C-alpha cells in the first residue's frame, strides 16, 4: 500500500490559511478605518453597557501599552513572524493548523500595517486599538490582537490533543509492552543460550 508523501504540499491547507489570513486582515483594517473616520481619539462609545465598549486610542507599544518606546522593535519582530509563517506554510497539511497560522498571519499583518503606514512615521506608526471589554481584561485591543490570541489558544489546544501538522494524532508509546523476564537485563543484550550437559 502506497504511503503518503510527507513532503507533499497540501494546497487545500494553503488555501485555508490564505483565506483566513485575508479575512482577518481585511476585518482588522476595515474596522480600524471606520473607527478612525467616525471617532475622535480618546472617545468612548458604549455598545453593550460595560460588556463591550469602543474606546479609540493609538498604541505605540505592545499589549497593555508595554515598551512604548520600542515601536521599531515590534515592527521588526512582526516582519520576522510574517516571513516565518510564509516559509513554514508548505509544511502544514491540515485545516485546523492552517487556521492557526492563518489567524496568526492575518493578525500580525494587521498590526504591522499600522506600524508601517500610520503616524508618526514609517516603522514607528501607532496601532489603532478600540475594543474595550472591562469585565474580561483591563486592556484596549483590536481585531488583529484577537486573531493572534485565538491562534495561540488553538495552537495550545491542538498541541495538547497531540494533533500533528498533518492532522493526525501522534501515537503514545505502548503501555502494554511485555515486561522482560526476571533476571534478564534487556540493556545487556540477549540472554546467553544455555545447553543441557
N, C-alpha and C positions, 0 to 999 in steps of 0.2 A: 504494500500500500504506500503510495507516494506521500511524503511528509510536506507540510507547508514550508515554503522557503522563508526563513526568519528574516532575511534581508529584503524581502519584497515590500515595496511601498504600498500602503493602503490609501488609495485615492479617495475612498469614502470617508476615512478618518480625517484626511487633509481637508476635504470639503466641509465636514462638520466643524473642524477647527476654524477654518476661514470664515464660515457663515456666523459662528458665534462671536468671533473677534470683530467682524464688521458690524454686527448688530449691537454689541456692547459699546464699541467706539462711537457709532452713529448716535445711539441713545444718549451717551455721555455728552457729546459735542452739541447736539440739538438742545438738550436740557440746559446746558451752560449758556448757550446763545440766548435762550428765552429768558433766563434769569438776568443776564447782563442787560438785555434790552428792555425789560419790564420792571426791574427793581433797582433801587439805589443801594450802594454799598452800606452795610450795616442795618438795612431794613429787615424787619421780621414780618412774616405773614403766617397766621395760624391756619393750617389746613384741617387738622383734626384735633383742635384744642392743644393739650400737652402731649398728645401721642405723636403727632407729626407737624413740624413747623418748617417753613422755609426761612433761612437766615443767611443772607448774602454776605460772604466775606471773601477776601483774596488771601491765600495762604502761601507764603514764600518758603515754608519748610515742609516737613514730612507730617505724618499723622500726629494729631494733638499739637500742631504747630511746633514740633520738635526741630531743633537745629535750623532756625530761620535764616541764619547767615550762610548756610551751605547749599543754597539752591542749585548751584552749578554741579555739585557732587551728586545730587539726586538726578539731575539731568543725565550725567554720565552713567549712573547705575541703571536708570531706566533704559537708556540706549543699549547697554550691555544685555539687559534682560530680553529686549526685543530681538537682538541678534541671536541670543541663545535659543529662544523659542523657535525662531525660523530655522536655525540649524538643526535643532532636535526634532522638529515636527515629523520628518520622514520615518522616524523610529516608532511612531505611535500607530497602533493598528486596532484601536477600539474606540467606539464613540464616547464612552464615559471619560477616558483620558483626553480625547480630543476636546471635549467640553471644558475640562480643567484648564488646558493650555490655551484654548480659545478665549476663555474669560480672562485669564492672566494677560494674554497679549492685548486684548481689547482695552482692558483697564489701564495697563501700563502705557499704551499708546495714547489713551485719552489724556492722562496727566502729563505725559511727555509733550504732547502738542501744546498744552498750556505753557509749559516751561520754555518751550522754544519760541512761541509766537505771541504770547501775551506780554503786557507791560510788566516790568520796565524795559527789558531788553532781551535779545536772543539768548537762550540758555539760562536766563535768570528770571523768566516770567513767573508770575504768581498764579497758583492754581485756584480756579473758581470752586469754592465749596458753598453748599446751600442747604443740605438736608440735615435737619436737627431733630433728633428723637431723644429728648431728655430722660425719658423713662428707661432707655436702653443703655445709653453711654453719653458721657459729657463731652461730646465732640461733634463738630460740624464736618460733613463729608459730602461726597458726590457719587454719581453713578459709577465712575471709574473705580473709586475706592471700594464700592460694594462688589463690583466684579472681581476685584483682587481678593477680597475677603472670602467670597463664596468659592473662588477657585482653590484657596488654601483649605477651606473646610472639606471640599470634595476630595482634594489631594489626601488629606488625613483619613477620610472615610475609606477611600479605595485602598490606601496603604494598609490600614488596619484590617480590612477584609481580605488582604493578600491577593488583590487583583492586579495582574501584571499589565504592561503596556499593550499586550496582545489580547487583553480582555479575559484571559483565563486565570483561574486561581492558582497560586503557587501551591505545590503539594507539600504537606508537612511530612517530616521523617516518620517512617512507620514505627508505631509504638508496640506492635505485636510481634516484633522480631524475636526469634527464639533465643533464649539465654544460652551461653556457651556451657558445655558440660563442666561439672565441678572439677577443680584441679587443673583445668586447661587454660592457659593464658593465651588468648587469641593474638595478642600482640607479639608473641614469640613464634608465631607461625604454626603450621600443622603439628599435631602430636606425633611423636615417633611411632612407627609401626612395631608392635610387639608380637613376636612369633613364639609359639609354644616350643618348649625344649623337647 
